[in-house]
Amino acid sequence: MSTWPNYSPKDIPELSKSLRREWHKDYLVMFSSVWGGFSTHPELWGFPVDDHMAHRADGVFEAFKCQDGRVYCLNEHLERLGRSAASIGLELPKELDHVLDILKEAWRLGGKQDFQGRICVSRGPGSFSVNPYDAKGPEFYLVTLRLKKRPPESFSKGVTAISSPYLAKKDFAGVKSVDYLLNALVKKNAIEQGAEFGITFDSEGYLAEGPTENVAIVTKDGELLAPSWSRILKGVTLSRVLDRAQDLVASGLLRFAGNRDVHRDELWDLMAEAFLTATTYDVLPLTLWDGKEVGDGLPGPVTRELMGIIEEEAKGDNPYTTSLA
């Protein structure tokens, strides 16, 4: 006779109390197309274990942030979600037609706090096979998490990174898939080596990206270089950085800003500045890489300019922010 309980629906109210965890304090709201609604009780969040996103990583996602009731680059994130889904033949669920209404209600239910949002589109539930045609249709999941700010010294002094022993993704580099095993191992290795971030190179030795970040460098002769889009996930924030950097080209602070591959063997001969870009922190100076100072070991002038430009844009009333009010 088993000593473990066999739960039934009547046990859920009492069981949910025992599932509450300390880290749930930063979880705000979930919307699930499976339920057809919202929950502000993180101990109840979940999705079917037979969803192909759970057992085959068959799904795509996007992450974005909301500050002062405005979502930065929402349309750009949704467009990339659509491209990722199309590239793997994944149908988009009907909830995406109402995504702004869903976000507005999630923001309200979460106390109108600043949040990081995450949308996942899955192949859907139906069998535990690898066959995607066993899935009975796509599902839509949204979670909002309290937006955490990095400590100020990350921006005033910069952060550390190492070159990862893992090679960058290749065949699915441009797809924001939920399969982040490689990304997790890159991060794990970096932390174990005493750095905060890991940066990958591809099989040809060209600079690629971090596990959740894009990377770019500023050369000693004033060129801002980001890897070719064919080698990496096309970052929404990095795209905005390259667009806004054209103003710095016009002002003479830069000679060029755009995509151009940089090989590992030439990196240190070229590099005067380096920075990371990501949804949650915009532009982050990288000042120590593989134990060596980048430039003079402090955020450089181009990086500082771009930090200010993107921070202002992300919070402002402009075509790249969407109001939830």
LUMVEXBA-126218 format. One record per residue (C-alpha): residue in three letters; z, y, x; residue number from 1. Coordinates in nm, 2 decimals. Layout:
+-----+--------+--------+--------+-----+
| res |     c3 |     c2 |     c1 |   n |
+-----+--------+--------+--------+-----+
| ala |      Z |      Y |      X | NUM |
...
+-----+--------+--------+--------+-----+
This chain:
+-----+--------+--------+--------+-----+
| res |     c3 |     c2 |     c1 |   n |
+-----+--------+--------+--------+-----+
| met |   0.00 |   0.00 |   0.00 |   1 |
| ser |  -0.10 |   0.34 |   0.14 |   2 |
| thr |   0.17 |   0.59 |   0.22 |   3 |
| trp |  -0.07 |   0.88 |   0.17 |   4 |
| pro |  -0.11 |   1.05 |  -0.17 |   5 |
| asn |  -0.42 |   1.02 |  -0.38 |   6 |
| tyr |  -0.47 |   1.37 |  -0.52 |   7 |
| ser |  -0.63 |   1.46 |  -0.86 |   8 |
| pro |  -0.72 |   1.79 |  -1.02 |   9 |
| lys |  -0.37 |   1.82 |  -1.17 |  10 |
| asp |  -0.22 |   1.84 |  -0.82 |  11 |
| ile |  -0.43 |   2.14 |  -0.71 |  12 |
| pro |  -0.19 |   2.42 |  -0.81 |  13 |
| glu |   0.10 |   2.27 |  -0.61 |  14 |
| leu |  -0.12 |   2.15 |  -0.33 |  15 |
| ser |  -0.27 |   2.50 |  -0.27 |  16 |
| lys |   0.07 |   2.63 |  -0.18 |  17 |
| ser |   0.10 |   2.39 |   0.11 |  18 |
| leu |  -0.24 |   2.49 |   0.24 |  19 |
| arg |  -0.16 |   2.85 |   0.30 |  20 |
| arg |  -0.18 |   2.93 |   0.68 |  21 |
| glu |  -0.07 |   3.22 |   0.89 |  22 |
| trp |  -0.42 |   3.32 |   0.99 |  23 |
| his |  -0.52 |   3.36 |   0.62 |  24 |
| lys |  -0.38 |   3.71 |   0.64 |  25 |
| asp |  -0.71 |   3.83 |   0.77 |  26 |
| tyr |  -0.92 |   3.66 |   0.51 |  27 |
| leu |  -1.01 |   3.88 |   0.21 |  28 |
| val |  -1.26 |   3.74 |  -0.04 |  29 |
| met |  -1.50 |   3.45 |  -0.09 |  30 |
| phe |  -1.79 |   3.42 |  -0.33 |  31 |
| ser |  -1.94 |   3.08 |  -0.39 |  32 |
| ser |  -2.25 |   2.99 |  -0.59 |  33 |
| val |  -2.09 |   2.65 |  -0.64 |  34 |
| trp |  -1.81 |   2.82 |  -0.84 |  35 |
| gly |  -2.02 |   3.10 |  -0.97 |  36 |
| gly |  -1.75 |   3.35 |  -0.87 |  37 |
| phe |  -1.49 |   3.49 |  -0.63 |  38 |
| ser |  -1.16 |   3.38 |  -0.49 |  39 |
| thr |  -0.90 |   3.59 |  -0.31 |  40 |
| his |  -0.69 |   3.28 |  -0.22 |  41 |
| pro |  -0.81 |   3.16 |   0.12 |  42 |
| glu |  -0.63 |   2.82 |   0.07 |  43 |
| leu |  -0.89 |   2.75 |  -0.20 |  44 |
| trp |  -1.19 |   2.85 |   0.00 |  45 |
| gly |  -1.44 |   2.57 |   0.08 |  46 |
| phe |  -1.77 |   2.41 |   0.01 |  47 |
| pro |  -1.88 |   2.06 |  -0.08 |  48 |
| val |  -1.85 |   1.82 |   0.22 |  49 |
| asp |  -2.18 |   1.67 |   0.12 |  50 |
| asp |  -2.35 |   2.01 |   0.15 |  51 |
| his |  -2.61 |   1.96 |   0.42 |  52 |
| met |  -2.47 |   2.27 |   0.60 |  53 |
| ala |  -2.15 |   2.08 |   0.65 |  54 |
| his |  -2.27 |   1.74 |   0.78 |  55 |
| arg |  -2.61 |   1.84 |   0.93 |  56 |
| ala |  -2.57 |   2.21 |   1.01 |  57 |
| asp |  -2.87 |   2.26 |   0.78 |  58 |
| gly |  -2.83 |   2.63 |   0.69 |  59 |
| val |  -2.86 |   2.98 |   0.81 |  60 |
| phe |  -2.63 |   3.28 |   0.81 |  61 |
| glu |  -2.58 |   3.65 |   0.88 |  62 |
| ala |  -2.28 |   3.86 |   0.97 |  63 |
| phe |  -2.24 |   4.23 |   0.92 |  64 |
| lys |  -1.97 |   4.49 |   0.89 |  65 |
| cys |  -1.85 |   4.75 |   0.63 |  66 |
| gln |  -1.67 |   5.06 |   0.74 |  67 |
| asp |  -1.54 |   5.33 |   0.50 |  68 |
| gly |  -1.73 |   5.16 |   0.22 |  69 |
| arg |  -2.07 |   5.15 |   0.40 |  70 |
| val |  -2.24 |   4.84 |   0.53 |  71 |
| tyr |  -2.44 |   4.89 |   0.85 |  72 |
| cys |  -2.79 |   4.76 |   0.86 |  73 |
| leu |  -2.75 |   4.54 |   0.55 |  74 |
| asn |  -3.13 |   4.54 |   0.48 |  75 |
| glu |  -3.21 |   4.44 |   0.83 |  76 |
| his |  -2.96 |   4.15 |   0.82 |  77 |
| leu |  -3.09 |   4.03 |   0.49 |  78 |
| glu |  -3.45 |   4.05 |   0.62 |  79 |
| arg |  -3.35 |   3.84 |   0.92 |  80 |
| leu |  -3.17 |   3.59 |   0.69 |  81 |
| gly |  -3.50 |   3.55 |   0.50 |  82 |
| arg |  -3.69 |   3.50 |   0.82 |  83 |
| ser |  -3.45 |   3.24 |   0.94 |  84 |
| ala |  -3.46 |   3.05 |   0.61 |  85 |
| ala |  -3.84 |   3.06 |   0.60 |  86 |
| ser |  -3.87 |   2.93 |   0.95 |  87 |
| ile |  -3.69 |   2.61 |   0.85 |  88 |
| gly |  -3.84 |   2.58 |   0.50 |  89 |
| leu |  -3.51 |   2.67 |   0.33 |  90 |
| glu |  -3.54 |   2.81 |  -0.02 |  91 |
| leu |  -3.33 |   3.13 |  -0.08 |  92 |
| pro |  -3.08 |   3.11 |  -0.37 |  93 |
| lys |  -3.10 |   3.34 |  -0.67 |  94 |
| glu |  -2.77 |   3.50 |  -0.57 |  95 |
| leu |  -2.95 |   3.70 |  -0.30 |  96 |
| asp |  -3.12 |   3.89 |  -0.58 |  97 |
| his |  -2.78 |   4.03 |  -0.67 |  98 |
| val |  -2.63 |   4.05 |  -0.32 |  99 |
| leu |  -2.54 |   4.42 |  -0.34 | 100 |
| asp |  -2.35 |   4.37 |  -0.67 | 101 |
| ile |  -2.16 |   4.07 |  -0.51 | 102 |
| leu |  -2.08 |   4.28 |  -0.21 | 103 |
| lys |  -1.95 |   4.57 |  -0.42 | 104 |
| glu |  -1.72 |   4.34 |  -0.61 | 105 |
| ala |  -1.60 |   4.16 |  -0.30 | 106 |
| trp |  -1.52 |   4.50 |  -0.14 | 107 |
| arg |  -1.32 |   4.60 |  -0.46 | 108 |
| leu |  -1.13 |   4.27 |  -0.47 | 109 |
| gly |  -1.05 |   4.30 |  -0.10 | 110 |
| gly |  -0.88 |   4.63 |  -0.16 | 111 |
| lys |  -1.17 |   4.84 |  -0.03 | 112 |
| gln |  -1.08 |   4.76 |   0.32 | 113 |
| asp |  -1.31 |   4.76 |   0.62 | 114 |
| phe |  -1.45 |   4.41 |   0.66 | 115 |
| gln |  -1.68 |   4.18 |   0.84 | 116 |
| gly |  -1.90 |   4.00 |   0.60 | 117 |
| arg |  -2.06 |   3.66 |   0.65 | 118 |
| ile |  -2.34 |   3.52 |   0.42 | 119 |
| cys |  -2.43 |   3.15 |   0.46 | 120 |
| val |  -2.73 |   2.99 |   0.28 | 121 |
| ser |  -2.72 |   2.62 |   0.29 | 122 |
| arg |  -2.97 |   2.34 |   0.20 | 123 |
| gly |  -2.71 |   2.24 |  -0.06 | 124 |
| pro |  -2.52 |   1.92 |  -0.16 | 125 |
| gly |  -2.67 |   1.58 |  -0.23 | 126 |
| ser |  -2.61 |   1.27 |  -0.02 | 127 |
| phe |  -2.49 |   1.25 |   0.34 | 128 |
| ser |  -2.84 |   1.17 |   0.48 | 129 |
| val |  -3.04 |   1.37 |   0.73 | 130 |
| asn |  -3.32 |   1.40 |   0.47 | 131 |
| pro |  -3.32 |   1.77 |   0.35 | 132 |
| tyr |  -3.51 |   1.66 |   0.03 | 133 |
| asp |  -3.19 |   1.48 |  -0.08 | 134 |
| ala |  -3.02 |   1.82 |  -0.12 | 135 |
| lys |  -3.03 |   1.94 |  -0.48 | 136 |
| gly |  -3.10 |   2.31 |  -0.40 | 137 |
| pro |  -2.97 |   2.59 |  -0.19 | 138 |
| glu |  -2.62 |   2.74 |  -0.22 | 139 |
| phe |  -2.49 |   3.08 |  -0.13 | 140 |
| tyr |  -2.15 |   3.16 |   0.03 | 141 |
| leu |  -2.01 |   3.49 |   0.12 | 142 |
| val |  -1.68 |   3.56 |   0.29 | 143 |
| thr |  -1.52 |   3.89 |   0.39 | 144 |
| leu |  -1.27 |   3.91 |   0.67 | 145 |
| arg |  -1.05 |   4.21 |   0.78 | 146 |
| leu |  -1.25 |   4.40 |   1.04 | 147 |
| lys |  -1.08 |   4.39 |   1.37 | 148 |
| lys |  -1.12 |   4.66 |   1.63 | 149 |
| arg |  -1.14 |   4.59 |   2.00 | 150 |
| pro |  -0.88 |   4.76 |   2.22 | 151 |
| pro |  -0.99 |   5.10 |   2.35 | 152 |
| glu |  -1.00 |   4.99 |   2.71 | 153 |
| ser |  -1.29 |   4.75 |   2.63 | 154 |
| phe |  -1.50 |   5.06 |   2.58 | 155 |
| ser |  -1.34 |   5.29 |   2.85 | 156 |
| lys |  -1.32 |   5.02 |   3.12 | 157 |
| gly |  -1.57 |   4.75 |   3.01 | 158 |
| val |  -1.54 |   4.38 |   2.98 | 159 |
| thr |  -1.60 |   4.07 |   3.19 | 160 |
| ala |  -1.86 |   3.80 |   3.17 | 161 |
| ile |  -1.99 |   3.50 |   3.37 | 162 |
| ser |  -2.33 |   3.34 |   3.38 | 163 |
| ser |  -2.31 |   3.02 |   3.17 | 164 |
| pro |  -2.40 |   2.68 |   3.31 | 165 |
| tyr |  -2.55 |   2.61 |   2.97 | 166 |
| leu |  -2.92 |   2.69 |   2.92 | 167 |
| ala |  -3.02 |   2.92 |   2.63 | 168 |
| lys |  -3.16 |   2.78 |   2.31 | 169 |
| lys |  -3.53 |   2.74 |   2.32 | 170 |
| asp |  -3.71 |   2.60 |   2.01 | 171 |
| phe |  -3.47 |   2.77 |   1.76 | 172 |
| ala |  -3.38 |   3.08 |   1.96 | 173 |
| gly |  -3.51 |   3.31 |   1.68 | 174 |
| val |  -3.33 |   3.13 |   1.40 | 175 |
| lys |  -2.97 |   3.23 |   1.31 | 176 |
| ser |  -2.87 |   2.87 |   1.22 | 177 |
| val |  -2.52 |   2.77 |   1.15 | 178 |
| asp |  -2.55 |   2.52 |   1.43 | 179 |
| tyr |  -2.34 |   2.70 |   1.69 | 180 |
| leu |  -2.22 |   2.41 |   1.90 | 181 |
| leu |  -2.40 |   2.54 |   2.22 | 182 |
| asn |  -2.27 |   2.89 |   2.15 | 183 |
| ala |  -1.91 |   2.76 |   2.12 | 184 |
| leu |  -1.94 |   2.57 |   2.45 | 185 |
| val |  -2.07 |   2.89 |   2.62 | 186 |
| lys |  -1.77 |   3.08 |   2.49 | 187 |
| lys |  -1.53 |   2.79 |   2.58 | 188 |
| asn |  -1.66 |   2.78 |   2.94 | 189 |
| ala |  -1.63 |   3.15 |   2.98 | 190 |
| ile |  -1.27 |   3.16 |   2.87 | 191 |
| glu |  -1.18 |   2.86 |   3.09 | 192 |
| gln |  -1.34 |   3.05 |   3.39 | 193 |
| gly |  -1.13 |   3.36 |   3.32 | 194 |
| ala |  -1.40 |   3.57 |   3.16 | 195 |
| glu |  -1.43 |   3.70 |   2.80 | 196 |
| phe |  -1.80 |   3.65 |   2.76 | 197 |
| gly |  -2.06 |   3.40 |   2.87 | 198 |
| ile |  -2.43 |   3.49 |   2.93 | 199 |
| thr |  -2.71 |   3.23 |   2.92 | 200 |
| phe |  -3.03 |   3.21 |   3.11 | 201 |
| asp |  -3.32 |   3.00 |   2.99 | 202 |
| ser |  -3.49 |   2.70 |   3.16 | 203 |
| glu |  -3.72 |   2.93 |   3.35 | 204 |
| gly |  -3.43 |   3.14 |   3.49 | 205 |
| tyr |  -3.48 |   3.44 |   3.27 | 206 |
| leu |  -3.19 |   3.64 |   3.12 | 207 |
| ala |  -3.12 |   3.54 |   2.76 | 208 |
| glu |  -2.81 |   3.61 |   2.56 | 209 |
| gly |  -2.44 |   3.54 |   2.49 | 210 |
| pro |  -2.30 |   3.31 |   2.22 | 211 |
| thr |  -2.27 |   3.59 |   1.96 | 212 |
| glu |  -2.40 |   3.89 |   2.16 | 213 |
| asn |  -2.72 |   4.02 |   2.30 | 214 |
| val |  -2.73 |   4.16 |   2.65 | 215 |
| ala |  -2.93 |   4.44 |   2.81 | 216 |
| ile |  -2.94 |   4.61 |   3.15 | 217 |
| val |  -3.02 |   4.95 |   3.28 | 218 |
| thr |  -3.20 |   4.94 |   3.61 | 219 |
| lys |  -3.14 |   5.16 |   3.91 | 220 |
| asp |  -3.47 |   5.35 |   3.84 | 221 |
| gly |  -3.38 |   5.42 |   3.48 | 222 |
| glu |  -3.53 |   5.15 |   3.27 | 223 |
| leu |  -3.34 |   4.99 |   2.98 | 224 |
| leu |  -3.45 |   4.63 |   2.96 | 225 |
| ala |  -3.37 |   4.37 |   2.69 | 226 |
| pro |  -3.51 |   4.01 |   2.70 | 227 |
| ser |  -3.83 |   3.94 |   2.51 | 228 |
| trp |  -3.77 |   3.86 |   2.15 | 229 |
| ser |  -3.94 |   3.52 |   2.20 | 230 |
| arg |  -3.65 |   3.42 |   2.43 | 231 |
| ile |  -3.36 |   3.52 |   2.21 | 232 |
| leu |  -3.23 |   3.59 |   1.86 | 233 |
| lys |  -3.36 |   3.93 |   1.77 | 234 |
| gly |  -3.04 |   4.12 |   1.74 | 235 |
| val |  -3.01 |   4.38 |   1.46 | 236 |
| thr |  -2.78 |   4.60 |   1.67 | 237 |
| leu |  -2.99 |   4.56 |   1.98 | 238 |
| ser |  -3.30 |   4.66 |   1.78 | 239 |
| arg |  -3.13 |   4.98 |   1.68 | 240 |
| val |  -3.02 |   5.04 |   2.03 | 241 |
| leu |  -3.38 |   5.01 |   2.16 | 242 |
| asp |  -3.50 |   5.24 |   1.88 | 243 |
| arg |  -3.24 |   5.50 |   1.95 | 244 |
| ala |  -3.28 |   5.48 |   2.32 | 245 |
| gln |  -3.63 |   5.64 |   2.28 | 246 |
| asp |  -3.44 |   5.96 |   2.24 | 247 |
| leu |  -3.29 |   5.91 |   2.58 | 248 |
| val |  -3.64 |   5.85 |   2.72 | 249 |
| ala |  -3.75 |   6.18 |   2.56 | 250 |
| ser |  -3.45 |   6.36 |   2.71 | 251 |
| gly |  -3.52 |   6.22 |   3.06 | 252 |
| leu |  -3.20 |   6.01 |   3.09 | 253 |
| leu |  -3.43 |   5.70 |   3.08 | 254 |
| arg |  -3.78 |   5.63 |   3.20 | 255 |
| phe |  -3.84 |   5.33 |   2.96 | 256 |
| ala |  -3.65 |   5.14 |   2.70 | 257 |
| gly |  -3.78 |   4.81 |   2.56 | 258 |
| asn |  -3.82 |   4.44 |   2.60 | 259 |
| arg |  -3.91 |   4.31 |   2.95 | 260 |
| asp |  -3.79 |   3.98 |   3.10 | 261 |
| val |  -3.55 |   3.99 |   3.39 | 262 |
| his |  -3.52 |   3.68 |   3.62 | 263 |
| arg |  -3.19 |   3.57 |   3.75 | 264 |
| asp |  -3.31 |   3.61 |   4.11 | 265 |
| glu |  -3.38 |   3.98 |   4.06 | 266 |
| leu |  -3.10 |   4.07 |   3.84 | 267 |
| trp |  -2.86 |   4.22 |   4.09 | 268 |
| asp |  -3.13 |   4.40 |   4.28 | 269 |
| leu |  -3.23 |   4.58 |   3.96 | 270 |
| met |  -2.91 |   4.63 |   3.77 | 271 |
| ala |  -2.71 |   4.96 |   3.76 | 272 |
| glu |  -2.55 |   4.91 |   3.42 | 273 |
| ala |  -2.52 |   4.63 |   3.17 | 274 |
| phe |  -2.39 |   4.61 |   2.81 | 275 |
| leu |  -2.35 |   4.37 |   2.52 | 276 |
| thr |  -2.44 |   4.44 |   2.16 | 277 |
| ala |  -2.31 |   4.28 |   1.85 | 278 |
| thr |  -2.24 |   4.35 |   1.49 | 279 |
| thr |  -1.87 |   4.40 |   1.51 | 280 |
| tyr |  -1.84 |   4.63 |   1.81 | 281 |
| asp |  -2.19 |   4.78 |   1.84 | 282 |
| val |  -2.23 |   4.85 |   2.22 | 283 |
| leu |  -1.98 |   4.71 |   2.47 | 284 |
| pro |  -2.00 |   4.80 |   2.84 | 285 |
| leu |  -2.02 |   4.50 |   3.08 | 286 |
| thr |  -1.86 |   4.60 |   3.41 | 287 |
| leu |  -1.77 |   4.28 |   3.58 | 288 |
| trp |  -2.02 |   3.99 |   3.59 | 289 |
| asp |  -1.97 |   3.67 |   3.79 | 290 |
| gly |  -1.68 |   3.84 |   3.96 | 291 |
| lys |  -1.89 |   4.13 |   4.09 | 292 |
| glu |  -1.88 |   4.49 |   3.97 | 293 |
| val |  -2.18 |   4.61 |   3.78 | 294 |
| gly |  -2.28 |   4.95 |   3.92 | 295 |
| asp |  -1.95 |   5.13 |   4.01 | 296 |
| gly |  -1.75 |   4.90 |   3.79 | 297 |
| leu |  -1.72 |   5.15 |   3.50 | 298 |
| pro |  -1.94 |   5.22 |   3.19 | 299 |
| gly |  -2.25 |   5.40 |   3.30 | 300 |
| pro |  -2.40 |   5.71 |   3.15 | 301 |
| val |  -2.67 |   5.54 |   2.95 | 302 |
| thr |  -2.42 |   5.29 |   2.81 | 303 |
| arg |  -2.18 |   5.57 |   2.71 | 304 |
| glu |  -2.45 |   5.76 |   2.54 | 305 |
| leu |  -2.56 |   5.46 |   2.34 | 306 |
| met |  -2.21 |   5.37 |   2.25 | 307 |
| gly |  -2.17 |   5.71 |   2.08 | 308 |
| ile |  -2.51 |   5.71 |   1.91 | 309 |
| ile |  -2.46 |   5.37 |   1.75 | 310 |
| glu |  -2.10 |   5.43 |   1.66 | 311 |
| glu |  -2.20 |   5.75 |   1.48 | 312 |
| glu |  -2.50 |   5.59 |   1.31 | 313 |
| ala |  -2.29 |   5.29 |   1.19 | 314 |
| lys |  -2.04 |   5.51 |   1.01 | 315 |
| gly |  -2.27 |   5.78 |   0.88 | 316 |
| asp |  -2.47 |   5.85 |   0.56 | 317 |
| asn |  -2.82 |   5.75 |   0.68 | 318 |
| pro |  -3.10 |   5.50 |   0.60 | 319 |
| tyr |  -2.92 |   5.23 |   0.80 | 320 |
| thr |  -2.60 |   5.23 |   0.60 | 321 |
| thr |  -2.56 |   5.10 |   0.24 | 322 |
| ser |  -2.28 |   5.24 |   0.02 | 323 |
| leu |  -2.06 |   5.00 |  -0.18 | 324 |
| ala |  -1.89 |   5.28 |  -0.37 | 325 |
+-----+--------+--------+--------+-----+
